[in-house]
Amino acid sequence: MTGLNQQLQARKQAAIPNGIGITCDFYAERALNAELWDVEGRRYIDFAAGIAVANTGHRHPRIVQAIRAQLDAFTHTAFQVAPYGSYVELAERINHLTPGSHPKKTAFFTTGAEALENAIKIARAATGRTGVIAFSGAFHGRTFMGMALTGKVAPYKQDFGPLPAEVYHIPFPSALDGVTVQDTLKALDLLFKADIPPQRVAAIVIEPVQGEGGFNVAPPELLQALRERCDAHGIVLIADEVQTGFARTGRMFAIEHAGVTPDLITMAKSLAGGMPLSGVCGRADLMDAAPRGSLGGTYAGNPLAIAAALAVLDVIDEEHLIARADALGTRLRHALTEHAHPRIAEIRGLGAMVAAEFRLPDGQPDPDTAASIQRRALELGLVLLTCGAYGHVIRFLFPLTIPDGLLEEGLAILKKAMSA
């Protein structure tokens, strides 16, 4: 690191707490679609997209135009004080796009963690129950309820206890670790017998594809079985689509792959193309259970972010990004298979939400190889992210708007990084 980047790094060390972990050793100055430029003018290909925030790329012209138009009108009134029609329009569109033909309602917030918190509030208010079940390897945010739901201690929960009570975890299926769908369902049934009866469970929360957990795909038979158990016991099924939503997996929402309709869906990240916006959409009767004034927030549903989200939905539709996610994912899988690193134990995912897991010859996780490839790729101008319980998985989250030539250039860098 040299020059301006080095100067900013020194200032960062003095001004910003160590608890904020940073992947890249450069400081961004500008971005466009799937490219970043640092403060010294060096160009990087972005296979991270702000952690799945920029499905529609950095500074898409339609989104920039929408934000500028809203900026000329007003930037904030607080929807709970002086409402605006764009919030209503976006809620209508989300209600239409989410799975299921039943009546739905949507509330907007700011972050994914905030959406999860409010989904739990809604489920508890609707059922009169308090228990919540989540999964090992899950990530649901850094707030206290988000940490409680998250199935990974370090770094998310370490040193921050005690956490909210009545949150339980069961194993997420993993072929590499020998955990089957039946194992997961047996653990759920045992939980009902040993720790909390189903009549006290308000909600089961699951990511259709785990994000931070390693891009582990929930098998359709698991999601279908959870739907059946939730129906049998009056439990709210919550699909956390914060990272998987908005065309990333080759569907608007990942749970559509399983043909399962959840009761509530949480969303954020690519919903607003880089602007802070999240939402909870679900059955109208459940959404109406929370008392008047109990949902919302000062910045919840900010008009600039709402304007951006409406443009995002237009871009996804007009540029056929759902189909493009499948095409891009196929090309990525082919590249990973063709230039397979000997430590790759599995390539998995849906659509353009793809990951490669690295393991040692004895089957143990191999975070060192994943970190080495990530580091070498960054030196060559490609931004990658790791994930997984041990940091032994590389995940690929390039914008769905990435030009074909730029994708091939990035894949060529990836090949070099894996060869090194």
N, C-alpha and C positions, 0 to 999 in steps of 0.2 A: 504494500500500500504506500502510495507516494502522494505528494502535493496536497491538493485540496481535500481529497479523501482522508489523508492522514491527519490533517488539521481538524477536520470535522470529527474524526474518531477520537482525538484527544479531548475535544470539547464535549463530546458525548459522554466519555468516561467521567468527566467532572460534573456533568449536569443531570445525567439520567441514571436511574437506579439499575443495579445489576439484574434485578428480577425481570427486566425486559430483555428477552433473548433475541438476537438478531442473526439472520442467516448469511446475508451478503456483507462483504467487506468494502462495498462502495456505497456512495450516497447518490440517489437518483436525482436527476435534474428535470428530465422530461420523458414522456412515454407516448407511444402511438401504436395501437393495435397490439401486436405481440412483440414489440421492441421497447427496450429501455436504454437511455443514455445517462451516464453518470456525470458528475460535476466537472470531470476532466475530459468529457467528450467521448469516452469509450462506449461502444454499443454492446448490448446484451440481448440475446433472444430469451423471451420470458416463457418458460414452461411451468410457471407457478401461478400467474394471473392473480397475484395478491391473495393467495390461498383461496382459489376458486371464486373470487369476486368478479373477475373480468371475463366472464364467458363471452361477452360481446366485445371484448378487446378494450384497450385503453383509449379513451377519448374518441369513441365512435361519433362521427359527425351528427347523427340523429340525436344522440343523447346530449351532446354538448349544446346543440341547438335548443333542445327542450329545456335544459337548465338555464340557458341564457334568457329564454323567453320568460320563464318563471321569475328569474332574477329581476327582470324589468317590472314585474307586477308586484310581488311581495315575497319576502323570504321567511316570514314567521308570523303567525297569529296565535298559535296553539289551537289545535283542532277543537279542543274542549271549550275554548273561549269563543272563537269566531271560526266556524267550520268553512270548508271550501269544497267545491264540487269535484275536484280532481281526486280527492281521497275517496269519495263515493264511487267515482268511475273505476278507480283501480280495484276497490273491493269487489265491485260487480264483475270485473274481468277475472280476478282471481277465483271468485266463487264459480265461475263458468269453467275455468281451466282445470281445477282440481278434480280428482276422481270422484265419481258418484253423481247421481242425478237428484239426490235429496236436497231440500232447502238448506242453504249454507249462509254463513255470515263470516266476515273477516274484520279483524282489528289489527292496526299497524303499530309497530314499536320502532326501536332503533337498532338493537343488536340481536344476534342469534340467541345469546344467553338470556336476554330479556324476553324473547319470544318463548323460550322453554319455560322460564319462570311463570309467565302468564298462562301457558298451556296447563301447567300443574295447578295453578290457582283455579282455572276454569273447571278442570276435571274434579277437583276437590269440592268446589261449590256445587257442581252438578250432581255429584254422587253422594255427598255428605260423608265421604270416606277420606282417609288420610294416607294410606300406604301407596308407595310407588315402586315399580320394578323396572330396573334397567339391566344393562348387559356388561360383561367384562369387555374391556377394550373400547368401550363407548367414550365419546367426547361430547359434552353438552354445554360447555362454557366454563367461565372462570368466576362467576358469582357463587355464593355459597350453595344454593340449590343446584346450580350447574356443576359445581365440584362434587357434590354428593352423588349426582347422577353419573358423573364421569367414572369410567372403570379403569383408571390409571392413576397411581399415586404420584410418582415423580414425573414432571415437576408440578403438576397441577394441584394436588391436595397436600403435598408435603409441608409440614409446619403450620398448616392453617386450621386445624381442628379446634373444637369439635364442629362437626357438620350437622345439617338438619337430620332429624331422626326419621325413622320409618321409610328409609330408602334401601332397597335390597337389590342385589346383583345375582344374575345367573350366567352361566358360561355361554359365550357366543360360539356357534359352530365353526370348526376349523379342521379341514381335512389334514393339514400338515401336523396339527397337534393331536389328531385322533379324537376330536370332539364332534360327534354326529348331531343331527337334528334331534334324534331320539334322546341323546344325552341331555340336550338343552331342555327338552320338554319334561324329561324325568326330573331334572333339577327344579323346574317350575312347580311340578306336582309335589315334590318334596318340600319346597318352600311353603306351599299352601298348607302342608301338614305340620311342618316343624317350626315355622316362624310367624306366619301371618295368614289367617284364613282369607280366602278370596273375597268374602263379604266385607273385608276391611280395606281392600285394594281399590284405590281410585283409578290408577292408570298403569299401563305398561308402555314404556317409551323405547323405541327402537329406531336406529338409522338403517334404512334399506341397504345402504352401503356404508360401512363404517369409514369415517374420514381419517381422523388422527389415529384411529385404531389399526390402520393398515390397508384400507380399501377392501376389507372383507365383505363379501356380498352375502346378504341374508338370503338363504335358499327360499324359493317360493313356498315350499311345503312348510317351512317354519312360519312364515308370515300368515299363511292360510290357517295353520293350527292356532296361532295366537289370536287371529280373528274369531275362530270358533270358541276358544276359551273365554275371550272377552265377552262375546255374546252370551255365553252360558252363565257367566257370573256378574254381568252388568258392569264390566270394567271398561274404561275408556282406552282405546288403542290410539296412541300418539305416534305419528311418523315424523321423525326429525329429518327434514329435507333441507336443512340449512346449507350443507355442502353439495348435496346431490341434485338440488332443484334447478329448474330453468334450463332444460335441454342437455345438461352435462352428460347424462347417461344414455342418451338416445330416446328419451321420453321427456315430457315436460317435468314429470316427477318420477323418481326411481321406483316407487312402490307400484307404479302401473305395470312394471315388468311381471309382477306376481299376480296381477288381476285382483288385488286386495284393496278394499276401500277403508281407510282409517277413519276414526271419528274426528280427530284433529290433526292438522299438518302444521308444523312450524317451518318457517322459511326466512332467509336473509341473504347474505353474500351477493350472488349475482342477480338478485331481484332488482337492484337499482344501479347496476353497472358501475359501482365504485362509490356511490353515495350511501350513507348509513341509513338503512331501512330494513326492518324485519316485519314479520306478520304471523298471525295465527288464524288459520281458516278451519272451519269445522261445521258440524251439524248445528243448525240454527238453534235448536232447543238447548244444546250444551252451551253454545256461545252466549245465550241470553241468561244463563244461570247466575253469572257473576252479578253482584248488586250494582246498581247505578253508581257511577263514580269510582268504582274499584279498578277499572282498567284505564289505560292511557299513559300519559307522561308528558312532560313539558315539550320535548322534541319529538314525541311519537308521531309518525306520519308527517314529518317535515315536508313542506310543499315543494322544495327543490328536489328532495329524494323521490317524492311521489311523481313529479314530472319526469324524472329520469326513468323510473320504473315503467311508466306508460310507454316511453320510447323503447325501453328494453324489450317489452312484449311485442312491439311492432317489428323490431329488428329480428327477433327470433322467428317470427312468422314470415316476414318478407324475404329473409335470407336463408330460410329453410335450415335453421341451425340444428333442429332435432335430427334430421337425416344426415346433416354434415357431421354431427357428433359420432354417429355410427361409422361413417366413412373414415374419419380421422382416427378413431380408435382402432379400426382394422389395419390401417397403415402403421400405426405405432406398434401394435402387436406383432406384425410381420417383421418390423425392424428389430424388435427385441428378440424375436425367435431366430432370425437370420444371423444376428451377431450376438448370440446368447453368451453371456458371461458364465463361466463354469460354476459360479456360486449362486446363480439364480435358481431358486427352488420352485418358484411358482410365478406365473404371470396371470393376473386376474383383474376383474373389474367389469363394468358395463359401459358401453358406448365409449366416450372419450374420458372416462374416469378409470384410468388404468394404473396398475402398480406392478412393480417387480420386487419380490421378496428374496433376500439373500440369506443363505444358511451355510454353515460350515459343513465339511464332509461328514461329521458325526451327527448332523441334524440340528445343532444348536444355532440360535440366531447369530447373524454376522453383521453387527452394526459397523464394524471397522471398514469392511468393503463398501457398504453403502455410503459411508461418510467420505471415503477416499474418492469414489466416483463423483459424488456431489462436488467435492472440493476441486477435482481436476476439471470437471465441466465448467465450473465458475471461472477458473483460470482461462479456459478457452472461450468464454463468452456466453455460456448457457446457464440459466438460473433453474435449479432443480430443488425440490423439497423432499425431505425424508419424513417418515412416520412409522407407526407400529410401536408395540409395547417396548421394544428395545432399540428403536431408531434404526431398524434393519431393513426397512422397506423404502424404496424410492417411488414417489407418486408423481404422476404426470398430469398437469392441469393447464396446458396451454389454452389460450382463447380459442373458441370455436370459430372465430373469424380469421384465424391465422392463414396467411396466403400459402399456397402449396409449396412454393419455392422456399419460403422461410421455414416451413415445417421440415423440409428435406435438409436444409442447412443445419437446423437444430439436431435432427437425427444423426447427421454425419458427425457432429461434435460429440453427441452421446456415444457413438461407436468408438471414437478416439478415446473418450474418457474411460469406457469399459475396457478397451484394449490395454490402456496404461495400467 
